[in-house]
Amino acid sequence: MSRLLWYTMKKALAVAAVSAAVAALPLPSNAASTGDAAPAIKEGTVDLGAVHVYYLDTGGKGETVLLMHPASASSDAYRKHQIDAFVAAGYRVVAYDRPNYGKTRYDPVASPLKSDATDDLDAFTRRLGLDRFHIVGTGAGGYIGVDYTLSFPQRVRSLVVANAAMDVMDDPEYDAMLKRERPEGFYNMPIEFQELSPSFRTGNPDGVKAWLDNYNSSRVKPRGPGQPEKNVLTLKGLAATKVPLLLISGEADNYAPPPLYRRVAKQLPNAELITIPESAHAAYWEQPDAYNKAVLSFLAKQHAAK
C-alpha cells in the first residue's frame, strides 16, 4: 500500500469517527415538528444613543438563542446555515450587528463610542425584553459572549464559544501556546487563507466565494476603533460563573486549535469540548451540519437539566 493511499484512508477514518461521534449526540429535546413552518425573520433597529443597532429576530415561544457574529462577518451570515436549523429545533433566534459591522450605524467621528460591547449587549437585550438566553458566539463574538457572561452570569442560560482565541490572563502556558501558533507574516496573508481550512478552500470554491462576499459586505466605512472588553478574563473567574460552556474548535483553526481549547476545558468543570474535522476558523460556515448538531445537542442538554 502506498504512503499516499495509507494517509488518505487514515484521514477518512478519522473524519468518519468524529462525524459519527457528533451524529450520536442527543437530539434537541424541544425540537419543533418537521411540519412547522419557520416564522418570518423580523429585521429591526434599536437605538442605543449614538449607536443604531440592526438585528434579526425570528420570534417564537422557545428559549432565545443569541447568535454573536465573528469579526469576518455580520449577522446576515447566519441566515444561510444556522437560523432555520435553530428555529426548527424550537428556539427563538436573535442576531445583531456590532458597531463597525453590517447594518448597525454610528458615526465614529462625530460620536465616538464611549461604551463597551458588554454594556451595549446588555442594553440591547433589555430593550428587546429578553430575560435569560443562550449565547452562541463565533470568533470575536465568542470574546464578547465570555465578557458578557463574566458580568451578567445570571442572564446567561449557557454559553457556546467557537473558534475564539480568548485572552486568558491566569495561565502563562496558554499565552505561550497562542504565541507559537501563528508565524511572522501570518496577518499579511489573504483573509481566506487565515480563516478557512485547506479542505474548504480546495474543495468548495463556491462556499469560499460566498464567505468572502459576507466578509466584504460586513465591512463598514468609515470604521471606528473596536470596543474594549469590560472584564479581565481568568479561567478561575469563568469557572465561578457556573454557566454551562461548550467550546468548539476546528482541527485546522489557526486561532483556537484543539490543544488550546483542551487546555481550557481541563481547567473548567462547567465546560465541554467538541472538535470539528476539516474546519478552520469558520466552523459554522465550513461544516455547518456538524456545528449545528453540536450546538443544538448542547442546548438540549441544558434544557433537559432544568
Secondary structure, DSSP 8 states (H G I E B T S, - for coil): --HHHHHHHHHHHHHHHHHHHHHTS---TT---TTS-----EEEEEEETTEEEEEEE---SS-EEEEE--TT--GGGHHHHTHHHHHHTT-EEEEE--TTBTT-B--TTTS---S-HHHHHHHHHHHTT--SEEEEEETHHHHHHHHHHHH-GGGEEEEEEES-----SS-HHHHHHHHHHS-TTGGGS-HHHHHS-HHHHHH-HHHHHHHHHHHHHHB-SS-------SS---HHHHHHH---EEEEEETT-SSS-HHHHHHHHHH-TTEEEEEETT--S-HHHHSHHHHHHHHHHHHHHHHHT-
